[in-house]
Amino acid sequence: MAARHSLDCSHIPFAMPEEKCTLYQNWIHLTFMHWEVDARKLESYLPEGVEVDLFEGRAYVGVIPFTMEKVRPRMLPWVPFVSTFGEFNIRTYVVKDGIPGVLFLTLDAQSRVTCFHAPRSYGLPYRHAKAAVKVVDHETYSWNSVRSNGGESLVGTARSSGEVLQAEPGSLEYFLFERYSLYTSHKGRTHRAYTHHLPWNFTTAVAQIDVNSLLESYNLGIEDPLSPQHIHMSSGVEVSTWSVNPLEVVQ
């Protein structure tokens, strides 16, 4: 059956949904910061049937401050002051049935609408925060987030330090960036949702992290939450997403 959308999926290594997506959004002004972690530290966060995805035997956790822009359902317009907001997430990398994806430990976001709706509709662990990314110049982003309940924070800046690249298949960057699904536990079952965008354009970067109690609040065994091992920046991508769907779990 032909897909009922016109999206180019030729770069995605598994079949995408044939029906049209449910949401449009842009992810802009992103800083990707990654730490290597003990895979065993992640096991308590995994939905049933989902496994930690490893790169050359190593597990990774990413902290990613960025701006969600023009979030809107398909066929509806975006709403000023509602559809664009700061989001700071912590994610790791997982796989099920050969389909790699991301698993979010938290998504701290400025939008109260999203923080109310997304956990109930998708099982995503959104938490409200005063979160914002500022573009200092085209090579520098600053970010500041404070969670409303608990005060967990991420404060710092990042500056581009290289030319614009796309990830080569088999590279660490490809493993970290080229993810087109997410997994979540929703209503007692493991779910998957698909995400479409073109391949990432990114640069290497340097970062100055002043506060990272956001990452420290999770028991991941990271010795220095102010010093990520890998740092990248991207101006962003246009994104289409589908709703979550329950998966069969083999006992």
Secondary structure by P-SEA (a helix, b strand, c coil): ccccccccccccccccccccccccccccbbbbbbbbcccccccccccccbbbbbcccccbbbbbbbbbcccccccccccccccbbbbbbbbbbbcccccccccccccccccaaaaacccccccccccccccccccccccbbbbbbbbccccccccbbbbbcccbbbbcccccccccccccccccccccbbbbbbbbbccbbbbbbbbbbccccccccccccccccccccbbbbbccccbbbbcbbbbbbcc
